[in-house]
Amino acid sequence: MLEFKRDQLDDVEVLTLKGNLDALTAPELRPTIDELVANRRTKVVFDLRDLTLIDSSGVGAIVSLFKRVRMLGGDVKIACLANQPKEIFRLLRLDRAFDLFDTVEEARGKFKK
């Protein structure tokens, strides 16, 4: 099960995910990703503090948004990564591709520089 909420803080979109982002739930996130890209929302932070599990489909959804936003000149940052999702990011070396932050505020602040 995946719960997610979307908040706009200034010009930064914050997507807070809770639960599992896997083959069953990743499709639920796709319409939001498509909408962000269509509306040229190019500053995105994923708040993953309550994400308990991620699989290749979940990683694919995040990477898809990352690539599409980068093509528009924007960026996606990851905040509050922990436990199994953090280990997956490390194993896939996504910790080198994404900017990782301890807090959402820290991630948002990097867009201002």
N, CA, C and O atoms as a MOPAC input file, in Angstrom:
PM7 MOZYME 1SCF
protein

 N      0.84800 1    -1.18500 1     0.00000 1
 C      0.00000 1     0.00000 1     0.00000 1
 C      0.88800 1     1.24100 1     0.00000 1
 O      1.89600 1     1.30000 1     0.70400 1
 N      0.49900 1     2.22300 1    -0.79600 1
 C      1.23100 1     3.47900 1    -0.88600 1
 C      0.28200 1     4.63100 1    -0.61100 1
 O     -0.80800 1     4.70900 1    -1.17800 1
 N      0.70400 1     5.50100 1     0.24600 1
 C      0.01600 1     6.77100 1     0.44600 1
 C      0.99100 1     7.84600 1     0.02300 1
 O      2.17800 1     7.77100 1     0.34200 1
 N      0.50700 1     8.84000 1    -0.68700 1
 C      1.39000 1     9.96000 1    -0.98600 1
 C      0.59900 1    11.24600 1    -0.98900 1
 O     -0.59000 1    11.28900 1    -1.30200 1
 N      1.31200 1    12.28300 1    -0.62900 1
 C      0.68100 1    13.59700 1    -0.68800 1
 C      1.62900 1    14.53600 1    -1.39600 1
 O      2.84600 1    14.35000 1    -1.40900 1
 N      1.03800 1    15.53300 1    -1.97100 1
 C      1.77800 1    16.50000 1    -2.76800 1
 C      1.56100 1    17.87600 1    -2.16300 1
 O      0.42500 1    18.30800 1    -1.96800 1
 N      2.65800 1    18.56100 1    -1.86900 1
 C      2.58900 1    19.91600 1    -1.33600 1
 C      3.45400 1    20.82500 1    -2.19500 1
 O      4.48600 1    20.41300 1    -2.72500 1
 N      3.01500 1    22.05300 1    -2.31700 1
 C      3.82700 1    23.04700 1    -3.00400 1
 C      4.29900 1    24.05000 1    -1.96900 1
 O      3.49500 1    24.74100 1    -1.34400 1
 N      5.60500 1    24.12300 1    -1.79500 1
 C      6.21100 1    25.06700 1    -0.86100 1
 C      7.04400 1    26.03500 1    -1.67600 1
 O      8.10700 1    25.68000 1    -2.18400 1
 N      6.55200 1    27.26600 1    -1.79700 1
 C      7.13300 1    28.24900 1    -2.71300 1
 C      7.08200 1    27.65100 1    -4.11600 1
 O      6.00100 1    27.30700 1    -4.59300 1
 N      8.21800 1    27.52100 1    -4.78200 1
 C      8.21800 1    26.96900 1    -6.13500 1
 C      8.72600 1    25.52900 1    -6.16400 1
 O      9.10200 1    25.02300 1    -7.22200 1
 N      8.73600 1    24.86900 1    -5.00600 1
 C      9.21600 1    23.48800 1    -4.90000 1
 C      8.04000 1    22.55100 1    -4.61000 1
 O      7.24900 1    22.79400 1    -3.69900 1
 N      7.94200 1    21.49000 1    -5.38900 1
 C      6.94500 1    20.44400 1    -5.15500 1
 C      7.55200 1    19.42300 1    -4.20500 1
 O      8.66900 1    18.95500 1    -4.42400 1
 N      6.83000 1    19.08000 1    -3.16200 1
 C      7.28400 1    18.05400 1    -2.22500 1
 C      6.31100 1    16.88300 1    -2.30300 1
 O      5.11700 1    17.03000 1    -2.04200 1
 N      6.84300 1    15.71300 1    -2.67000 1
 C      6.05100 1    14.49100 1    -2.72300 1
 C      6.44800 1    13.63400 1    -1.52600 1
 O      7.58100 1    13.16200 1    -1.43400 1
 N      5.50700 1    13.44200 1    -0.61500 1
 C      5.74600 1    12.64100 1     0.57800 1
 C      5.14600 1    11.26100 1     0.35900 1
 O      3.94700 1    11.12100 1     0.11800 1
 N      5.99900 1    10.24300 1     0.44600 1
 C      5.55800 1     8.87400 1     0.20800 1
 C      5.56700 1     8.09400 1     1.50900 1
 O      6.47600 1     8.23100 1     2.32800 1
 N      4.53000 1     7.26600 1     1.68700 1
 C      4.41900 1     6.44800 1     2.88600 1
 C      3.99100 1     5.04000 1     2.47800 1
 O      3.02900 1     4.86800 1     1.72900 1
 N      4.70300 1     4.04900 1     2.97000 1
 C      4.35600 1     2.66300 1     2.67500 1
 C      5.32900 1     2.04900 1     1.70100 1
 O      6.54100 1     2.21700 1     1.83100 1
 N      4.79000 1     1.32500 1     0.70700 1
 C      5.60900 1     0.60200 1    -0.26100 1
 C      5.48100 1     1.22500 1    -1.64400 1
 O      4.37700 1     1.50800 1    -2.11000 1
 N      6.61400 1     1.43500 1    -2.29100 1
 C      6.63200 1     1.88300 1    -3.68100 1
 C      7.19300 1     0.71500 1    -4.48800 1
 O      8.40500 1     0.53400 1    -4.60200 1
 N      6.27100 1    -0.06800 1    -5.04400 1
 C      6.65700 1    -1.30000 1    -5.71700 1
 C      5.84700 1    -1.47400 1    -7.00000 1
 O      5.16900 1    -0.55000 1    -7.44900 1
 N      5.92700 1    -2.66400 1    -7.58000 1
 C      5.24600 1    -2.92700 1    -8.85000 1
 C      3.74100 1    -2.70400 1    -8.76100 1
 O      3.11700 1    -2.31400 1    -9.74700 1
 N      3.15700 1    -2.94400 1    -7.60500 1
 C      1.71200 1    -2.75700 1    -7.44200 1
 C      1.33000 1    -1.29000 1    -7.26100 1
 O      0.26200 1    -0.86700 1    -7.70300 1
 N      2.19900 1    -0.51500 1    -6.61000 1
 C      1.82700 1     0.85400 1    -6.25500 1
 C      2.46000 1     1.93400 1    -7.13600 1
 O      1.93800 1     3.04600 1    -7.20600 1
 N      3.55800 1     1.63400 1    -7.80100 1
 C      4.22900 1     2.64900 1    -8.63200 1
 C      3.29000 1     3.25800 1    -9.68000 1
 O      3.37100 1     4.46100 1    -9.93200 1
 N      2.40000 1     2.46500 1   -10.30200 1
 C      1.48500 1     3.07300 1   -11.28000 1
 C      0.59100 1     4.16700 1   -10.69000 1
 O      0.13600 1     5.04600 1   -11.42100 1
 N      0.33400 1     4.12600 1    -9.37900 1
 C     -0.46800 1     5.16800 1    -8.74300 1
 C      0.24100 1     6.52400 1    -8.78200 1
 O     -0.40300 1     7.57300 1    -8.75500 1
 N      1.56000 1     6.48900 1    -8.84600 1
 C      2.35400 1     7.71600 1    -8.83700 1
 C      2.50900 1     8.31100 1   -10.23100 1
 O      2.77900 1     9.50500 1   -10.36700 1
 N      2.34200 1     7.50100 1   -11.25500 1
 C      2.57400 1     7.95600 1   -12.63700 1
 C      1.74700 1     9.18000 1   -13.04700 1
 O      2.31000 1    10.09600 1   -13.64700 1
 N      0.43300 1     9.24400 1   -12.75400 1
 C     -0.32100 1    10.44100 1   -13.15000 1
 C      0.22700 1    11.71900 1   -12.50600 1
 O      0.22900 1    12.77600 1   -13.13600 1
 N      0.68300 1    11.62800 1   -11.27600 1
 C      1.26500 1    12.79800 1   -10.60800 1
 C      2.56100 1    13.20000 1   -11.29100 1
 O      2.81700 1    14.38700 1   -11.49100 1
 N      3.37500 1    12.22600 1   -11.64700 1
 C      4.62800 1    12.50400 1   -12.36000 1
 C      4.32500 1    13.17400 1   -13.69700 1
 O      4.95800 1    14.16800 1   -14.05200 1
 N      3.36600 1    12.63700 1   -14.43200 1
 C      3.00100 1    13.21900 1   -15.72800 1
 C      2.50500 1    14.65200 1   -15.56100 1
 O      2.83200 1    15.52200 1   -16.36900 1
 N      1.72300 1    14.89900 1   -14.52400 1
 C      1.19500 1    16.24800 1   -14.28000 1
 C      2.31500 1    17.22600 1   -13.92600 1
 O      2.32100 1    18.36100 1   -14.40400 1
 N      3.25500 1    16.79500 1   -13.09800 1
 C      4.37600 1    17.66500 1   -12.74500 1
 C      5.15400 1    18.08100 1   -13.99200 1
 O      5.50300 1    19.25000 1   -14.15300 1
 N      5.41900 1    17.12700 1   -14.86000 1
 C      6.17300 1    17.42100 1   -16.08100 1
 C      5.34900 1    18.31400 1   -17.01200 1
 O      5.87300 1    19.27800 1   -17.56900 1
 N      4.07600 1    18.00100 1   -17.18000 1
 C      3.21100 1    18.79300 1   -18.06500 1
 C      3.12100 1    20.24500 1   -17.59400 1
 O      3.04100 1    21.16400 1   -18.40900 1
 N      3.13400 1    20.44400 1   -16.27500 1
 C      3.05100 1    21.80100 1   -15.71100 1
 C      4.41500 1    22.43500 1   -15.49200 1
 O      4.52800 1    23.50700 1   -14.89600 1
 N      5.45600 1    21.75700 1   -15.98400 1
 C      6.83600 1    22.27100 1   -15.91000 1
 C      7.25600 1    22.57600 1   -14.47100 1
 O      7.92100 1    23.57700 1   -14.20300 1
 N      6.85900 1    21.70400 1   -13.56400 1
 C      7.28100 1    21.80000 1   -12.15800 1
 C      8.65100 1    21.14200 1   -12.08500 1
 O      8.75600 1    19.91600 1   -12.03600 1
 N      9.69700 1    21.95800 1   -12.07800 1
 C     11.05500 1    21.44000 1   -12.25800 1
 C     11.87500 1    21.39700 1   -10.97300 1
 O     13.06500 1    21.08400 1   -11.01200 1
 N     11.26600 1    21.70100 1    -9.85400 1
 C     11.95200 1    21.59900 1    -8.56400 1
 C     11.12800 1    20.65400 1    -7.69900 1
 O     10.06200 1    21.01500 1    -7.19900 1
 N     11.64400 1    19.43400 1    -7.53100 1
 C     10.88600 1    18.39900 1    -6.84400 1
 C     11.73800 1    17.77900 1    -5.74100 1
 O     12.91300 1    17.47300 1    -5.94000 1
 N     11.12100 1    17.60200 1    -4.57600 1
 C     11.75500 1    16.89300 1    -3.46400 1
 C     10.86900 1    15.70400 1    -3.10100 1
 O      9.66700 1    15.85600 1    -2.88400 1
 N     11.47200 1    14.52700 1    -3.03700 1
 C     10.78500 1    13.34900 1    -2.50600 1
 C     11.11200 1    13.25200 1    -1.02500 1
 O     12.28100 1    13.16100 1    -0.65000 1
 N     10.08900 1    13.27000 1    -0.18700 1
 C     10.24300 1    13.04100 1     1.25200 1
 C      9.95300 1    11.56200 1     1.47900 1
 O      8.80800 1    11.12100 1     1.38200 1
 N     11.01200 1    10.79500 1     1.78500 1
 C     10.87600 1     9.34500 1     1.87900 1
 C     10.99400 1     8.83800 1     3.31300 1
 O     11.28500 1     7.66100 1     3.52900 1
 N     10.77200 1     9.70600 1     4.29100 1
 C     10.92900 1     9.29200 1     5.69700 1
 C     10.02400 1     8.12300 1     6.07100 1
 O     10.39900 1     7.30700 1     6.91300 1
 N      8.84200 1     8.02200 1     5.46500 1
 C      7.89700 1     6.95900 1     5.80800 1
 C      7.78600 1     5.88300 1     4.73500 1
 O      6.86800 1     5.06300 1     4.75900 1
 N      8.73300 1     5.89300 1     3.78700 1
 C      8.75000 1     4.84100 1     2.77600 1
 C      9.41900 1     3.61400 1     3.38900 1
 O     10.57300 1     3.68100 1     3.81300 1
 N      8.70800 1     2.50500 1     3.43700 1
 C      9.24500 1     1.31200 1     4.09900 1
 C      9.89200 1     0.33600 1     3.12500 1
 O     10.77400 1    -0.43000 1     3.51100 1
 N      9.46100 1     0.35700 1     1.86100 1
 C     10.00400 1    -0.57800 1     0.88600 1
 C      9.94800 1     0.03700 1    -0.50200 1
 O      8.98700 1     0.71800 1    -0.86200 1
 N     10.99700 1    -0.21900 1    -1.27200 1
 C     11.01000 1     0.19700 1    -2.67500 1
 C     11.59100 1    -0.95000 1    -3.48800 1
 O     12.53600 1    -1.60900 1    -3.05500 1
 N     11.02300 1    -1.18900 1    -4.67100 1
 C     11.58200 1    -2.20200 1    -5.56100 1
 C     11.95700 1    -1.52100 1    -6.88100 1
 O     11.92000 1    -0.29500 1    -6.98700 1
 N     12.31600 1    -2.32600 1    -7.88000 1
 C     12.78400 1    -1.75200 1    -9.14100 1
 C     11.71900 1    -0.89400 1    -9.82300 1
 O     12.05600 1     0.08900 1   -10.48300 1
 N     10.46400 1    -1.24200 1    -9.67900 1
 C      9.39200 1    -0.42000 1   -10.27000 1
 C      9.31100 1     0.94100 1    -9.59300 1
 O      9.11400 1     1.95800 1   -10.25900 1
 N      9.46200 1     0.96500 1    -8.27500 1
 C      9.46500 1     2.21500 1    -7.53500 1
 C     10.64900 1     3.08200 1    -7.89200 1
 O     10.52100 1     4.29000 1    -8.09000 1
 N     11.81100 1     2.44400 1    -7.97200 1
 C     13.02000 1     3.17300 1    -8.38500 1
 C     12.80700 1     3.73000 1    -9.78600 1
 O     13.17800 1     4.86900 1   -10.07100 1
 N     12.20800 1     2.92300 1   -10.66300 1
 C     11.95200 1     3.36800 1   -12.03300 1
 C     11.06200 1     4.59600 1   -12.09600 1
 O     11.27900 1     5.47600 1   -12.92900 1
 N     10.06300 1     4.66800 1   -11.22600 1
 C      9.17400 1     5.83400 1   -11.20400 1
 C      9.94100 1     7.09400 1   -10.80100 1
 O      9.76700 1     8.15100 1   -11.40700 1
 N     10.77900 1     6.97800 1    -9.79100 1
 C     11.56900 1     8.13100 1    -9.33100 1
 C     12.58000 1     8.54100 1   -10.39000 1
 O     12.74400 1     9.73100 1   -10.66400 1
 N     13.25900 1     7.57000 1   -10.98800 1
 C     14.25100 1     7.86700 1   -12.02500 1
 C     13.57600 1     8.47600 1   -13.25300 1
 O     14.13700 1     9.37100 1   -13.88600 1
 N     12.39300 1     8.00700 1   -13.59200 1
 C     11.65400 1     8.57100 1   -14.72400 1
 C     11.38500 1    10.05900 1   -14.51000 1
 O     11.62300 1    10.87600 1   -15.40000 1
 N     10.88600 1    10.40100 1   -13.32200 1
 C     10.64200 1    11.81200 1   -13.03500 1
 C     11.95100 1    12.59300 1   -13.08100 1
 O     12.00500 1    13.68500 1   -13.64600 1
 N     12.99600 1    12.04000 1   -12.49300 1
 C     14.31000 1    12.68900 1   -12.48600 1
 C     14.75900 1    13.02000 1   -13.91000 1
 O     15.16500 1    14.14900 1   -14.18300 1
 N     14.68900 1    12.05000 1   -14.80900 1
 C     15.13600 1    12.27100 1   -16.18700 1
 C     14.28400 1    13.31700 1   -16.89500 1
 O     14.80700 1    14.19100 1   -17.58700 1
 N     12.97600 1    13.22300 1   -16.71900 1
 C     12.07300 1    14.15100 1   -17.40200 1
 C     12.24100 1    15.57500 1   -16.87400 1
 O     12.20400 1    16.52800 1   -17.65200 1
 N     12.42200 1    15.72600 1   -15.58500 1
 C     12.61900 1    17.05700 1   -14.99600 1
 C     13.96900 1    17.62400 1   -15.41900 1
 O     14.07600 1    18.81700 1   -15.70200 1
 N     14.99700 1    16.78600 1   -15.46500 1
 C     16.32200 1    17.25200 1   -15.89300 1
 C     16.28800 1    17.75800 1   -17.33200 1
 O     16.98000 1    18.71800 1   -17.67100 1
 N     15.47600 1    17.10800 1   -18.18800 1
 C     15.36100 1    17.55900 1   -19.57300 1
 C     14.74700 1    18.95400 1   -19.65000 1
 O     14.96200 1    19.67800 1   -20.62200 1
 N     13.98100 1    19.33100 1   -18.62200 1
 C     13.37300 1    20.66400 1   -18.56100 1
 C     14.26600 1    21.66300 1   -17.83100 1
 O     13.88100 1    22.81600 1   -17.63400 1
 N     15.45800 1    21.22200 1   -17.42800 1
 C     16.37800 1    22.11400 1   -16.73500 1
 C     16.19900 1    22.13300 1   -15.22800 1
 O     16.74300 1    23.01000 1   -14.55800 1
 N     15.45700 1    21.19600 1   -14.68500 1
 C     15.20900 1    21.16100 1   -13.24500 1
 C     15.97400 1    20.04600 1   -12.55400 1
 O     16.93800 1    19.50100 1   -13.09100 1
 N     15.51800 1    19.72000 1   -11.34500 1
 C     16.19800 1    18.68600 1   -10.56900 1
 C     15.22100 1    18.04400 1    -9.58700 1
 O     14.20500 1    18.63100 1    -9.21400 1
 N     15.56000 1    16.82400 1    -9.18400 1
 C     14.82000 1    16.07900 1    -8.16700 1
 C     15.78900 1    15.76600 1    -7.04400 1
 O     16.88700 1    15.26300 1    -7.28200 1
 N     15.38200 1    16.06200 1    -5.82500 1
 C     16.21200 1    15.79600 1    -4.65500 1
 C     15.47900 1    14.81400 1    -3.74400 1
 O     14.25000 1    14.75800 1    -3.72900 1
 N     16.24900 1    14.05100 1    -2.99500 1
 C     15.69800 1    13.02600 1    -2.10900 1
 C     15.98200 1    13.42600 1    -0.66600 1
 O     17.11500 1    13.75700 1    -0.31800 1
 N     14.94700 1    13.39300 1     0.17000 1
 C     15.10900 1    13.74200 1     1.58600 1
 C     14.66500 1    12.58000 1     2.46500 1
 O     13.74900 1    11.83100 1     2.12600 1
 N     15.33500 1    12.45100 1     3.59400 1
 C     14.92400 1    11.53300 1     4.67100 1
 C     14.94700 1    10.06400 1     4.25500 1
 O     14.08500 1     9.29100 1     4.67200 1
 N     15.90400 1     9.68100 1     3.45600 1
 C     16.03100 1     8.29900 1     3.00200 1
 C     16.56300 1     7.43500 1     4.13900 1
 O     17.55700 1     7.78800 1     4.77400 1
 N     15.90500 1     6.29900 1     4.40200 1
 C     16.32000 1     5.43600 1     5.51000 1
 C     15.99100 1     3.97600 1     5.21600 1
 O     15.23700 1     3.66700 1     4.29400 1
 N     16.56300 1     3.09900 1     6.00700 1
 C     16.26200 1     1.67000 1     6.02500 1
 C     16.39900 1     1.00400 1     4.65500 1
 O     17.36800 1     1.25900 1     3.94000 1
 N     15.44300 1     0.15900 1     4.28400 1
 C     15.52900 1    -0.60100 1     3.03700 1
 C     15.65100 1     0.30600 1     1.80700 1
 O     16.48400 1     0.03000 1     0.94400 1
 N     14.85700 1     1.37600 1     1.69200 1
 C     15.03400 1     2.24800 1     0.53000 1
 C     16.45400 1     2.84500 1     0.44700 1
 O     17.00800 1     2.97500 1    -0.64400 1
 N     17.02200 1     3.19500 1     1.56900 1
 C     18.38500 1     3.74800 1     1.56700 1
 C     19.37500 1     2.69800 1     1.06900 1
 O     20.28700 1     3.01100 1     0.30400 1
 N     19.19600 1     1.47400 1     1.49900 1
 C     20.07700 1     0.38900 1     1.06300 1
 C     19.93800 1     0.13700 1    -0.43900 1
 O     20.93500 1    -0.10300 1    -1.11900 1
 N     18.71800 1     0.18900 1    -0.96000 1
 C     18.50600 1     0.01400 1    -2.40400 1
 C     19.19100 1     1.13900 1    -3.18000 1
 O     19.85600 1     0.88400 1    -4.18400 1
 N     19.03300 1     2.37300 1    -2.72300 1
 C     19.70400 1     3.50200 1    -3.38900 1
 C     21.21800 1     3.30200 1    -3.38400 1
 O     21.89100 1     3.59500 1    -4.37200 1
 N     21.74500 1     2.80400 1    -2.27400 1
 C     23.19000 1     2.58000 1    -2.17200 1
 C     23.61900 1     1.45000 1    -3.11000 1
 O     24.59900 1     1.59400 1    -3.84100 1
 N     22.89900 1     0.33200 1    -3.09500 1
 C     23.25400 1    -0.81500 1    -3.94300 1
 C     23.20900 1    -0.46300 1    -5.42700 1
 O     24.04900 1    -0.91600 1    -6.20500 1
 N     22.23200 1     0.34100 1    -5.81000 1
 C     22.10000 1     0.74400 1    -7.21500 1
 C     22.94200 1     1.97300 1    -7.55700 1
 O     22.94000 1     2.45100 1    -8.69100 1
 N     23.64800 1     2.46300 1    -6.56500 1
 C     24.50300 1     3.66100 1    -6.69500 1
 C     23.71500 1     4.90500 1    -7.08000 1
 O     24.25000 1     5.83300 1    -7.68600 1
 N     22.44000 1     4.91000 1    -6.72000 1
 C     21.61600 1     6.08800 1    -6.96300 1
 C     21.98100 1     7.20800 1    -6.00400 1
 O     21.64400 1     8.36800 1    -6.24100 1
 N     22.67100 1     6.86400 1    -4.91800 1
 C     23.13700 1     7.90100 1    -3.99900 1
 C     24.18100 1     8.79200 1    -4.66300 1
 O     24.51200 1     9.86000 1    -4.14700 1
 N     24.69600 1     8.35200 1    -5.80300 1
 C     25.64700 1     9.17300 1    -6.57100 1
 C     24.94000 1    10.01200 1    -7.62900 1
 O     25.44800 1    11.05300 1    -8.04700 1
 N     23.77100 1     9.55700 1    -8.06000 1
 C     23.02200 1    10.26800 1    -9.10200 1
 C     22.12800 1    11.35500 1    -8.51200 1
 O     21.94200 1    12.41400 1    -9.11200 1
 N     21.57700 1    11.08000 1    -7.32500 1
 C     20.65700 1    12.02100 1    -6.67200 1
 C     21.36300 1    12.76100 1    -5.54900 1
 O     22.27700 1    12.24200 1    -4.90800 1
 N     20.90900 1    13.99300 1    -5.33000 1
 C     21.32800 1    14.72500 1    -4.13800 1
 C     20.45900 1    14.22700 1    -2.99300 1
 O     19.23200 1    14.30600 1    -3.05800 1
 N     21.10000 1    13.70800 1    -1.93500 1
 C     20.38500 1    13.17600 1    -0.77800 1
 C     20.54500 1    14.12500 1     0.40800 1
 O     21.63200 1    14.64500 1     0.66100 1
 N     19.43600 1    14.34200 1     1.13600 1
 C     19.44100 1    15.26700 1     2.26700 1
 C     18.75500 1    14.64200 1     3.46700 1
 O     17.89300 1    13.77500 1     3.32500 1
 N     19.14800 1    15.09200 1     4.64700 1
 C     18.56100 1    14.58600 1     5.88600 1
 C     17.16600 1    15.13500 1     6.13400 1
 O     16.35100 1    14.48000 1     6.78500 1
 N     16.87700 1    16.33700 1     5.62100 1
 C     15.57500 1    16.95700 1     5.84800 1
 C     15.02700 1    17.55400 1     4.54900 1
 O     15.77900 1    17.85000 1     3.62000 1
 N     13.72200 1    17.72200 1     4.50400 1
 C     13.07300 1    18.35800 1     3.36400 1
 C     13.53100 1    19.80600 1     3.25700 1
 O     13.77100 1    20.30500 1     2.15800 1
 N     13.65000 1    20.47500 1     4.38900 1
 C     14.06100 1    21.88300 1     4.39700 1
 C     15.44700 1    22.05400 1     3.78800 1
 O     15.69200 1    22.99200 1     3.02800 1
 N     16.34200 1    21.14900 1     4.12700 1
 C     17.70500 1    21.19300 1     3.56600 1
 C     17.65400 1    20.99500 1     2.04600 1
 O     18.34100 1    21.70000 1     1.30700 1
 N     16.86100 1    20.05800 1     1.58900 1
 C     16.72900 1    19.79900 1     0.15500 1
 C     16.13400 1    21.01000 1    -0.56400 1
 O     16.62800 1    21.41900 1    -1.61500 1
 N     15.08700 1    21.57000 1    -0.00200 1
 C     14.46600 1    22.76700 1    -0.59600 1
 C     15.45100 1    23.90800 1    -0.67300 1
 O     15.49000 1    24.63900 1    -1.66200 1
 N     16.25300 1    24.06300 1     0.37500 1
 C     17.22500 1    25.14600 1     0.42200 1
 C     18.25500 1    25.07600 1    -0.69500 1
 O     18.76500 1    26.11200 1    -1.12200 1
 N     18.57000 1    23.88900 1    -1.17400 1
 C     19.55800 1    23.74100 1    -2.25400 1
 C     19.05400 1    24.27400 1    -3.58200 1
 O     19.85400 1    24.58500 1    -4.46500 1
 N     17.73900 1    24.38500 1    -3.73900 1
 C     17.19500 1    24.96000 1    -4.96200 1
 C     17.40500 1    26.46100 1    -5.01700 1
 O     17.40800 1    27.04600 1    -6.10000 1
 N     17.57900 1    27.09100 1    -3.86800 1
 C     17.71700 1    28.54200 1    -3.82500 1
 C     19.12300 1    29.00800 1    -4.17100 1
 O     19.35200 1    30.19500 1    -4.40400 1
 N     20.06300 1    28.06800 1    -4.20300 1
 C     21.46300 1    28.45300 1    -4.47700 1
 C     21.77300 1    28.40300 1    -5.93500 1
 O     22.89900 1    28.69400 1    -6.33700 1

